[in-house]
Amino acid sequence: MSLENLQSVKSYMLSLQSSVCDGIESLEDSGNRFIRDDWTREAGGGGITRVLESGETFEKAGVNFSHVMGDKLPASATASRPELAGRTFHATGVSIVVHPKNPYVPTSHANVRYFYAPAKSSDETDVWWFGGGFDLTPYYGFKEDAIEWHKASKAACEPFGPETYQAFKSTCDSYFFIEHRKEPRGIGGLFYDDYNSGGFDNAFALTQNVGNQFCKAYLPIVIRRKNHQYGERERSFQAYRRGRYVEFNLVYDRGTLFGLQSGGRTESILMSLPINVSWSYNYSPEPGSPEAELYDYFLQPRDWASETP
């Protein structure tokens, strides 16, 4: 590995941030646009946070680029790799979270990232890996959307072996699970970490496939649902379900923990949180209602990519 590879990844991440922002803005009916906030990190590195708020289509969308470095890895990075303690590191990536206004449009999240820890001495080797994925969190489920989402997820993985999609889907289902609620956050997608299979070129190509597929998978769903009629009931349920999103990000999400433990910029790390959210004590949806259908049908393990609308 080399700093040359790091620069190639960084250039891709910046281009991905721009293309995703362009795609989201193209669907924003209010004319609101992303604001850009460049920031630096005292311990090394920095990033570009871009946020769109209070639109007609998107209540909040954040697309964050970062490249941070340091002399010591945070605990979240060495918990499963104690041999890396004491190494310098570089971490770069793009994180995307979109919270639409219409409750019939699902929230979505994506990120792609690269980690590089140079060897400390000649008897060690450089350590590097890629990670990333994307997942979908509907409030009101549509079978057509779920199937198309997972078919797009599978398409991103197909050039890298028939087993890749199923492995990444399974990891996503396991990762985006709210253990204290005993329920998944949404209907999943792809998730992978510590990925260096096939060498740098192969792992980088897969990560680019995943990053480039996000808008192709998500924006058609937004177009299909953004003008769906809704009322206060749907907005209330959306706010309640967003509480699950907040709980996961603050309790379990590795990226959030890494960012906070490495001295990252709090505003950028927590850009993933929605503007409007609520918690209702001991809530349970009415049996047979559209809200109950989310739990009974959509938040259940399914091989969506093999189903037909």
BALOBA-1460 file (C-alpha; in Angstrom, 3 decimals):
// residues 309
<rec num="1" residu="m" x="0.000" y="0.000" z="0.000"/>
<rec num="2" residu="s" x="1.041" y="3.574" z="-0.462"/>
<rec num="3" residu="l" x="-0.030" y="7.159" z="-0.071"/>
<rec num="4" residu="e" x="-0.596" y="7.101" z="-3.835"/>
<rec num="5" residu="n" x="-3.424" y="4.588" z="-3.344"/>
<rec num="6" residu="l" x="-4.796" y="6.757" z="-0.559"/>
<rec num="7" residu="q" x="-4.896" y="9.751" z="-2.883"/>
<rec num="8" residu="s" x="-6.775" y="7.752" z="-5.541"/>
<rec num="9" residu="v" x="-9.407" y="6.767" z="-2.990"/>
<rec num="10" residu="k" x="-9.681" y="10.332" z="-1.687"/>
<rec num="11" residu="s" x="-10.239" y="11.687" z="-5.215"/>
<rec num="12" residu="y" x="-13.023" y="9.175" z="-5.788"/>
<rec num="13" residu="m" x="-14.687" y="10.045" z="-2.479"/>
<rec num="14" residu="l" x="-14.778" y="13.743" z="-3.366"/>
<rec num="15" residu="s" x="-16.299" y="13.014" z="-6.775"/>
<rec num="16" residu="l" x="-18.900" y="10.731" z="-5.172"/>
<rec num="17" residu="q" x="-19.916" y="13.443" z="-2.715"/>
<rec num="18" residu="s" x="-20.512" y="15.861" z="-5.582"/>
<rec num="19" residu="s" x="-22.505" y="13.415" z="-7.701"/>
<rec num="20" residu="v" x="-24.753" y="12.349" z="-4.811"/>
<rec num="21" residu="c" x="-25.482" y="15.967" z="-3.891"/>
<rec num="22" residu="d" x="-26.351" y="16.725" z="-7.527"/>
<rec num="23" residu="g" x="-28.727" y="13.753" z="-7.639"/>
<rec num="24" residu="i" x="-30.524" y="14.704" z="-4.439"/>
<rec num="25" residu="e" x="-30.809" y="18.366" z="-5.422"/>
<rec num="26" residu="s" x="-32.388" y="17.375" z="-8.738"/>
<rec num="27" residu="l" x="-35.416" y="16.038" z="-6.814"/>
<rec num="28" residu="e" x="-35.778" y="18.887" z="-4.319"/>
<rec num="29" residu="d" x="-38.960" y="20.754" z="-5.268"/>
<rec num="30" residu="s" x="-38.426" y="23.698" z="-2.923"/>
<rec num="31" residu="g" x="-35.305" y="24.923" z="-4.658"/>
<rec num="32" residu="n" x="-33.331" y="24.447" z="-1.428"/>
<rec num="33" residu="r" x="-29.729" y="23.514" z="-2.037"/>
<rec num="34" residu="f" x="-26.902" y="21.971" z="-0.028"/>
<rec num="35" residu="i" x="-24.854" y="24.297" z="2.096"/>
<rec num="36" residu="r" x="-21.128" y="23.535" z="2.190"/>
<rec num="37" residu="d" x="-19.159" y="23.565" z="5.420"/>
<rec num="38" residu="d" x="-15.398" y="22.917" z="5.174"/>
<rec num="39" residu="w" x="-13.761" y="21.943" z="8.434"/>
<rec num="40" residu="t" x="-10.376" y="20.962" z="9.834"/>
<rec num="41" residu="r" x="-9.511" y="18.610" z="12.637"/>
<rec num="42" residu="e" x="-6.959" y="19.705" z="15.209"/>
<rec num="43" residu="a" x="-5.381" y="16.241" z="15.433"/>
<rec num="44" residu="g" x="-5.043" y="16.018" z="11.644"/>
<rec num="45" residu="g" x="-7.172" y="16.125" z="8.535"/>
<rec num="46" residu="g" x="-10.637" y="17.498" z="7.996"/>
<rec num="47" residu="g" x="-13.540" y="17.294" z="5.627"/>
<rec num="48" residu="i" x="-16.456" y="18.826" z="3.775"/>
<rec num="49" residu="t" x="-19.943" y="18.567" z="5.216"/>
<rec num="50" residu="r" x="-22.839" y="19.312" z="2.887"/>
<rec num="51" residu="v" x="-26.359" y="19.554" z="4.321"/>
<rec num="52" residu="l" x="-29.770" y="20.309" z="2.817"/>
<rec num="53" residu="e" x="-32.553" y="21.097" z="5.281"/>
<rec num="54" residu="s" x="-36.271" y="21.924" z="5.355"/>
<rec num="55" residu="g" x="-37.020" y="21.151" z="1.726"/>
<rec num="56" residu="e" x="-40.312" y="20.009" z="0.246"/>
<rec num="57" residu="t" x="-38.859" y="16.641" z="-0.762"/>
<rec num="58" residu="f" x="-36.064" y="16.244" z="1.769"/>
<rec num="59" residu="e" x="-36.505" y="17.328" z="5.367"/>
<rec num="60" residu="k" x="-32.805" y="16.729" z="5.894"/>
<rec num="61" residu="a" x="-30.050" y="15.281" z="3.731"/>
<rec num="62" residu="g" x="-26.391" y="15.135" z="4.646"/>
<rec num="63" residu="v" x="-23.440" y="14.077" z="2.508"/>
<rec num="64" residu="n" x="-20.196" y="14.175" z="4.435"/>
<rec num="65" residu="f" x="-16.658" y="13.715" z="3.118"/>
<rec num="66" residu="s" x="-13.808" y="13.291" z="5.574"/>
<rec num="67" residu="h" x="-10.129" y="12.455" z="5.578"/>
<rec num="68" residu="v" x="-8.755" y="12.221" z="9.087"/>
<rec num="69" residu="m" x="-5.390" y="11.037" z="10.331"/>
<rec num="70" residu="g" x="-3.682" y="10.617" z="13.646"/>
<rec num="71" residu="d" x="-0.833" y="9.190" z="15.669"/>
<rec num="72" residu="k" x="-2.978" y="6.778" z="17.647"/>
<rec num="73" residu="l" x="-5.997" y="4.700" z="16.689"/>
<rec num="74" residu="p" x="-9.156" y="5.127" z="18.808"/>
<rec num="75" residu="a" x="-10.409" y="2.225" z="20.913"/>
<rec num="76" residu="s" x="-13.244" y="1.449" z="18.479"/>
<rec num="77" residu="a" x="-10.679" y="0.654" z="15.772"/>
<rec num="78" residu="t" x="-8.423" y="-1.556" z="17.876"/>
<rec num="79" residu="a" x="-11.055" y="-3.492" z="19.838"/>
<rec num="80" residu="s" x="-10.962" y="-6.373" z="17.360"/>
<rec num="81" residu="r" x="-7.373" y="-5.695" z="16.225"/>
<rec num="82" residu="p" x="-5.269" y="-5.042" z="19.348"/>
<rec num="83" residu="e" x="-2.099" y="-5.512" z="17.293"/>
<rec num="84" residu="l" x="-2.800" y="-2.136" z="15.632"/>
<rec num="85" residu="a" x="-2.599" y="-0.201" z="18.895"/>
<rec num="86" residu="g" x="-0.058" y="2.568" z="18.611"/>
<rec num="87" residu="r" x="-0.096" y="2.825" z="14.825"/>
<rec num="88" residu="t" x="-0.670" y="5.985" z="12.884"/>
<rec num="89" residu="f" x="-3.678" y="5.933" z="10.588"/>
<rec num="90" residu="h" x="-5.574" y="7.541" z="7.727"/>
<rec num="91" residu="a" x="-9.337" y="7.166" z="7.304"/>
<rec num="92" residu="t" x="-11.293" y="8.652" z="4.428"/>
<rec num="93" residu="g" x="-14.820" y="8.192" z="3.214"/>
<rec num="94" residu="v" x="-18.234" y="9.538" z="2.347"/>
<rec num="95" residu="s" x="-21.313" y="9.152" z="4.544"/>
<rec num="96" residu="i" x="-24.821" y="9.818" z="3.247"/>
<rec num="97" residu="v" x="-28.080" y="10.049" z="5.172"/>
<rec num="98" residu="v" x="-31.365" y="11.178" z="3.625"/>
<rec num="99" residu="h" x="-34.531" y="11.868" z="5.641"/>
<rec num="100" residu="p" x="-37.392" y="12.696" z="3.221"/>
<rec num="101" residu="k" x="-40.371" y="14.751" z="4.337"/>
<rec num="102" residu="n" x="-43.065" y="12.463" z="2.936"/>
<rec num="103" residu="p" x="-43.551" y="9.447" z="5.239"/>
<rec num="104" residu="y" x="-44.119" y="7.215" z="2.205"/>
<rec num="105" residu="v" x="-40.551" y="7.857" z="1.051"/>
<rec num="106" residu="p" x="-38.057" y="5.777" z="3.043"/>
<rec num="107" residu="t" x="-35.038" y="7.127" z="4.825"/>
<rec num="108" residu="s" x="-31.792" y="5.859" z="3.369"/>
<rec num="109" residu="h" x="-28.174" y="5.675" z="4.421"/>
<rec num="110" residu="a" x="-24.968" y="4.855" z="2.580"/>
<rec num="111" residu="n" x="-21.281" y="5.095" z="3.214"/>
<rec num="112" residu="v" x="-18.019" y="3.991" z="1.678"/>
<rec num="113" residu="r" x="-14.707" y="4.269" z="3.504"/>
<rec num="114" residu="y" x="-11.042" y="3.363" z="3.375"/>
<rec num="115" residu="f" x="-8.704" y="2.760" z="6.283"/>
<rec num="116" residu="y" x="-4.912" y="2.711" z="6.090"/>
<rec num="117" residu="a" x="-2.448" y="2.063" z="8.935"/>
<rec num="118" residu="p" x="1.192" y="2.100" z="7.763"/>
<rec num="119" residu="a" x="3.680" y="-0.368" z="9.225"/>
<rec num="120" residu="k" x="5.649" y="0.941" z="12.188"/>
<rec num="121" residu="s" x="8.787" y="-0.999" z="11.320"/>
<rec num="122" residu="s" x="10.335" y="-3.164" z="8.597"/>
<rec num="123" residu="d" x="9.122" y="-6.382" z="10.219"/>
<rec num="124" residu="e" x="5.486" y="-5.275" z="9.968"/>
<rec num="125" residu="t" x="3.199" y="-4.840" z="6.980"/>
<rec num="126" residu="d" x="0.817" y="-2.052" z="6.073"/>
<rec num="127" residu="v" x="-2.769" y="-2.692" z="7.087"/>
<rec num="128" residu="w" x="-5.649" y="-1.444" z="4.949"/>
<rec num="129" residu="w" x="-9.240" y="-2.236" z="4.204"/>
<rec num="130" residu="f" x="-12.418" y="-0.899" z="2.650"/>
<rec num="131" residu="g" x="-15.893" y="-0.853" z="4.105"/>
<rec num="132" residu="g" x="-19.309" y="0.445" z="3.253"/>
<rec num="133" residu="g" x="-22.767" y="-0.346" z="1.995"/>
<rec num="134" residu="f" x="-26.254" y="1.104" z="1.924"/>
<rec num="135" residu="d" x="-29.576" y="0.317" z="3.597"/>
<rec num="136" residu="l" x="-33.210" y="1.389" z="3.412"/>
<rec num="137" residu="t" x="-35.519" y="2.329" z="6.288"/>
<rec num="138" residu="p" x="-39.174" y="2.591" z="5.189"/>
<rec num="139" residu="y" x="-42.005" y="3.859" z="7.363"/>
<rec num="140" residu="y" x="-44.709" y="2.482" z="5.082"/>
<rec num="141" residu="g" x="-43.578" y="-0.487" z="3.053"/>
<rec num="142" residu="f" x="-44.012" y="-1.152" z="-0.655"/>
<rec num="143" residu="k" x="-43.054" y="-4.563" z="-1.976"/>
<rec num="144" residu="e" x="-42.041" y="-3.097" z="-5.346"/>
<rec num="145" residu="d" x="-39.576" y="-0.732" z="-3.672"/>
<rec num="146" residu="a" x="-38.084" y="-3.445" z="-1.467"/>
<rec num="147" residu="i" x="-37.529" y="-5.792" z="-4.389"/>
<rec num="148" residu="e" x="-35.997" y="-3.136" z="-6.635"/>
<rec num="149" residu="w" x="-33.738" y="-1.943" z="-3.818"/>
<rec num="150" residu="h" x="-32.327" y="-5.408" z="-3.256"/>
<rec num="151" residu="k" x="-32.000" y="-6.169" z="-6.946"/>
<rec num="152" residu="a" x="-29.916" y="-3.010" z="-7.274"/>
<rec num="153" residu="s" x="-27.876" y="-4.104" z="-4.256"/>
<rec num="154" residu="k" x="-27.259" y="-7.461" z="-5.887"/>
<rec num="155" residu="a" x="-26.272" y="-5.805" z="-9.179"/>
<rec num="156" residu="a" x="-23.548" y="-3.816" z="-7.405"/>
<rec num="157" residu="c" x="-21.987" y="-7.070" z="-6.198"/>
<rec num="158" residu="e" x="-22.406" y="-9.335" z="-9.234"/>
<rec num="159" residu="p" x="-19.004" y="-8.638" z="-10.874"/>
<rec num="160" residu="f" x="-17.300" y="-9.802" z="-7.663"/>
<rec num="161" residu="g" x="-18.642" y="-13.327" z="-7.365"/>
<rec num="162" residu="p" x="-22.058" y="-14.934" z="-6.832"/>
<rec num="163" residu="e" x="-21.515" y="-15.234" z="-3.083"/>
<rec num="164" residu="t" x="-20.729" y="-11.549" z="-2.507"/>
<rec num="165" residu="y" x="-24.270" y="-10.162" z="-2.433"/>
<rec num="166" residu="q" x="-25.591" y="-12.805" z="-0.063"/>
<rec num="167" residu="a" x="-22.634" y="-12.336" z="2.274"/>
<rec num="168" residu="f" x="-23.026" y="-8.544" z="2.312"/>
<rec num="169" residu="k" x="-26.824" y="-8.775" z="2.683"/>
<rec num="170" residu="s" x="-26.487" y="-11.140" z="5.622"/>
<rec num="171" residu="t" x="-23.930" y="-8.875" z="7.282"/>
<rec num="172" residu="c" x="-26.228" y="-5.889" z="6.742"/>
<rec num="173" residu="d" x="-29.185" y="-7.682" z="8.324"/>
<rec num="174" residu="s" x="-27.051" y="-8.573" z="11.334"/>
<rec num="175" residu="y" x="-25.418" y="-5.169" z="11.693"/>
<rec num="176" residu="f" x="-28.480" y="-2.925" z="11.371"/>
<rec num="177" residu="f" x="-30.302" y="-4.753" z="14.138"/>
<rec num="178" residu="i" x="-31.409" y="-2.858" z="17.243"/>
<rec num="179" residu="e" x="-30.536" y="-5.418" z="19.868"/>
<rec num="180" residu="h" x="-32.338" y="-3.751" z="22.767"/>
<rec num="181" residu="r" x="-35.539" y="-3.624" z="20.675"/>
<rec num="182" residu="k" x="-35.018" y="-7.031" z="19.056"/>
<rec num="183" residu="e" x="-35.919" y="-5.605" z="15.661"/>
<rec num="184" residu="p" x="-34.125" y="-4.585" z="12.457"/>
<rec num="185" residu="r" x="-33.689" y="-0.907" z="11.683"/>
<rec num="186" residu="g" x="-35.127" y="-1.325" z="8.205"/>
<rec num="187" residu="i" x="-35.125" y="-3.742" z="5.271"/>
<rec num="188" residu="g" x="-31.356" y="-3.848" z="4.854"/>
<rec num="189" residu="g" x="-29.231" y="-3.779" z="1.741"/>
<rec num="190" residu="l" x="-25.449" y="-4.199" z="1.807"/>
<rec num="191" residu="f" x="-22.825" y="-3.907" z="4.503"/>
<rec num="192" residu="y" x="-19.179" y="-4.950" z="4.569"/>
<rec num="193" residu="d" x="-16.088" y="-4.046" z="6.562"/>
<rec num="194" residu="d" x="-12.408" y="-5.037" z="6.777"/>
<rec num="195" residu="y" x="-12.593" y="-5.863" z="3.070"/>
<rec num="196" residu="n" x="-9.341" y="-6.363" z="1.141"/>
<rec num="197" residu="s" x="-10.213" y="-9.475" z="-0.881"/>
<rec num="198" residu="g" x="-8.425" y="-9.765" z="-4.225"/>
<rec num="199" residu="g" x="-5.997" y="-6.959" z="-3.493"/>
<rec num="200" residu="f" x="-6.336" y="-3.191" z="-3.614"/>
<rec num="201" residu="d" x="-7.623" y="-2.825" z="-7.181"/>
<rec num="202" residu="n" x="-10.385" y="-5.381" z="-6.694"/>
<rec num="203" residu="a" x="-11.477" y="-4.043" z="-3.304"/>
<rec num="204" residu="f" x="-11.438" y="-0.449" z="-4.560"/>
<rec num="205" residu="a" x="-13.473" y="-1.398" z="-7.649"/>
<rec num="206" residu="l" x="-16.125" y="-3.063" z="-5.486"/>
<rec num="207" residu="t" x="-16.328" y="-0.026" z="-3.239"/>
<rec num="208" residu="q" x="-16.776" y="2.251" z="-6.252"/>
<rec num="209" residu="n" x="-19.552" y="-0.027" z="-7.521"/>
<rec num="210" residu="v" x="-21.355" y="0.266" z="-4.201"/>
<rec num="211" residu="g" x="-20.921" y="4.033" z="-3.997"/>
<rec num="212" residu="n" x="-22.049" y="4.592" z="-7.583"/>
<rec num="213" residu="q" x="-25.089" y="2.337" z="-7.180"/>
<rec num="214" residu="f" x="-26.634" y="4.285" z="-4.306"/>
<rec num="215" residu="c" x="-28.370" y="6.994" z="-6.334"/>
<rec num="216" residu="k" x="-29.378" y="4.482" z="-9.015"/>
<rec num="217" residu="a" x="-31.105" y="2.410" z="-6.328"/>
<rec num="218" residu="y" x="-32.607" y="5.149" z="-4.160"/>
<rec num="219" residu="l" x="-33.646" y="8.090" z="-6.324"/>
<rec num="220" residu="p" x="-36.222" y="6.110" z="-8.390"/>
<rec num="221" residu="i" x="-37.979" y="5.209" z="-5.124"/>
<rec num="222" residu="v" x="-38.046" y="8.878" z="-4.112"/>
<rec num="223" residu="i" x="-39.530" y="9.842" z="-7.489"/>
<rec num="224" residu="r" x="-42.211" y="7.154" z="-7.198"/>
<rec num="225" residu="r" x="-43.355" y="8.077" z="-3.661"/>
<rec num="226" residu="k" x="-42.623" y="11.765" z="-3.032"/>
<rec num="227" residu="n" x="-46.063" y="13.008" z="-4.146"/>
<rec num="228" residu="h" x="-48.028" y="10.375" z="-2.219"/>
<rec num="229" residu="q" x="-50.781" y="11.984" z="-0.108"/>
<rec num="230" residu="y" x="-50.260" y="11.854" z="3.669"/>
<rec num="231" residu="g" x="-51.630" y="13.365" z="6.853"/>
<rec num="232" residu="e" x="-50.798" y="13.895" z="10.504"/>
<rec num="233" residu="r" x="-51.162" y="10.188" z="11.293"/>
<rec num="234" residu="e" x="-48.397" y="9.269" z="8.852"/>
<rec num="235" residu="r" x="-46.137" y="12.103" z="10.016"/>
<rec num="236" residu="s" x="-46.588" y="11.030" z="13.631"/>
<rec num="237" residu="f" x="-45.655" y="7.423" z="12.849"/>
<rec num="238" residu="q" x="-42.670" y="8.613" z="10.813"/>
<rec num="239" residu="a" x="-41.380" y="10.635" z="13.785"/>
<rec num="240" residu="y" x="-41.859" y="7.654" z="16.094"/>
<rec num="241" residu="r" x="-39.965" y="5.296" z="13.780"/>
<rec num="242" residu="r" x="-37.200" y="7.838" z="13.367"/>
<rec num="243" residu="g" x="-36.577" y="7.316" z="17.056"/>
<rec num="244" residu="r" x="-35.337" y="3.833" z="16.220"/>
<rec num="245" residu="y" x="-32.910" y="5.355" z="13.733"/>
<rec num="246" residu="v" x="-31.536" y="7.683" z="16.395"/>
<rec num="247" residu="e" x="-31.210" y="4.873" z="18.928"/>
<rec num="248" residu="f" x="-29.177" y="2.732" z="16.549"/>
<rec num="249" residu="n" x="-26.840" y="5.524" z="15.493"/>
<rec num="250" residu="l" x="-26.077" y="6.638" z="19.024"/>
<rec num="251" residu="v" x="-25.775" y="3.188" z="20.598"/>
<rec num="252" residu="y" x="-24.348" y="0.851" z="17.947"/>
<rec num="253" residu="d" x="-23.071" y="2.592" z="14.835"/>
<rec num="254" residu="r" x="-19.309" y="2.027" z="14.425"/>
<rec num="255" residu="g" x="-18.831" y="5.128" z="12.301"/>
<rec num="256" residu="t" x="-20.417" y="7.335" z="14.938"/>
<rec num="257" residu="l" x="-18.274" y="5.776" z="17.672"/>
<rec num="258" residu="f" x="-15.094" y="6.046" z="15.602"/>
<rec num="259" residu="g" x="-15.786" y="9.682" z="14.804"/>
<rec num="260" residu="l" x="-16.471" y="10.682" z="18.387"/>
<rec num="261" residu="q" x="-13.566" y="8.665" z="19.838"/>
<rec num="262" residu="s" x="-11.101" y="10.000" z="17.265"/>
<rec num="263" residu="g" x="-11.931" y="13.605" z="18.060"/>
<rec num="264" residu="g" x="-13.988" y="14.174" z="14.944"/>
<rec num="265" residu="r" x="-16.283" y="17.096" z="14.319"/>
<rec num="266" residu="t" x="-19.471" y="16.531" z="16.292"/>
<rec num="267" residu="e" x="-21.777" y="18.490" z="13.961"/>
<rec num="268" residu="s" x="-20.646" y="16.403" z="10.988"/>
<rec num="269" residu="i" x="-20.778" y="13.097" z="12.860"/>
<rec num="270" residu="l" x="-24.330" y="13.731" z="14.059"/>
<rec num="271" residu="m" x="-25.613" y="15.065" z="10.730"/>
<rec num="272" residu="s" x="-27.305" y="11.653" z="10.374"/>
<rec num="273" residu="l" x="-29.947" y="12.553" z="12.953"/>
<rec num="274" residu="p" x="-33.369" y="13.733" z="11.709"/>
<rec num="275" residu="i" x="-34.812" y="17.143" z="12.519"/>
<rec num="276" residu="n" x="-38.156" y="15.842" z="13.788"/>
<rec num="277" residu="v" x="-38.307" y="12.728" z="15.936"/>
<rec num="278" residu="s" x="-40.405" y="11.441" z="18.839"/>
<rec num="279" residu="w" x="-40.686" y="8.652" z="21.363"/>
<rec num="280" residu="s" x="-44.067" y="7.401" z="22.603"/>
<rec num="281" residu="y" x="-44.241" y="5.239" z="25.685"/>
<rec num="282" residu="n" x="-45.112" y="1.582" z="25.017"/>
<rec num="283" residu="y" x="-46.567" y="2.284" z="21.575"/>
<rec num="284" residu="s" x="-48.052" y="-0.582" z="19.587"/>
<rec num="285" residu="p" x="-49.650" y="-0.228" z="16.140"/>
<rec num="286" residu="e" x="-53.274" y="-1.189" z="15.617"/>
<rec num="287" residu="p" x="-53.503" y="-4.780" z="14.306"/>
<rec num="288" residu="g" x="-54.128" y="-4.904" z="10.577"/>
<rec num="289" residu="s" x="-53.123" y="-1.265" z="10.070"/>
<rec num="290" residu="p" x="-50.530" y="-0.048" z="7.540"/>
<rec num="291" residu="e" x="-48.283" y="0.725" z="10.503"/>
<rec num="292" residu="a" x="-48.571" y="-2.864" z="11.745"/>
<rec num="293" residu="e" x="-47.769" y="-4.145" z="8.256"/>
<rec num="294" residu="l" x="-44.327" y="-2.557" z="8.520"/>
<rec num="295" residu="y" x="-43.533" y="-4.767" z="11.508"/>
<rec num="296" residu="d" x="-45.379" y="-7.893" z="10.412"/>
<rec num="297" residu="y" x="-44.233" y="-8.061" z="6.792"/>
<rec num="298" residu="f" x="-41.390" y="-5.703" z="5.951"/>
<rec num="299" residu="l" x="-39.260" y="-5.887" z="9.111"/>
<rec num="300" residu="q" x="-38.881" y="-9.628" z="8.707"/>
<rec num="301" residu="p" x="-36.011" y="-11.598" z="7.113"/>
<rec num="302" residu="r" x="-36.721" y="-11.996" z="3.398"/>
<rec num="303" residu="d" x="-34.794" y="-12.775" z="0.234"/>
<rec num="304" residu="w" x="-36.168" y="-9.707" z="-1.508"/>
<rec num="305" residu="a" x="-33.929" y="-9.971" z="-4.574"/>
<rec num="306" residu="s" x="-35.512" y="-13.329" z="-5.466"/>
<rec num="307" residu="e" x="-39.085" y="-12.103" z="-5.234"/>
<rec num="308" residu="t" x="-41.266" y="-10.582" z="-7.949"/>
<rec num="309" residu="p" x="-43.537" y="-7.527" z="-7.500"/>
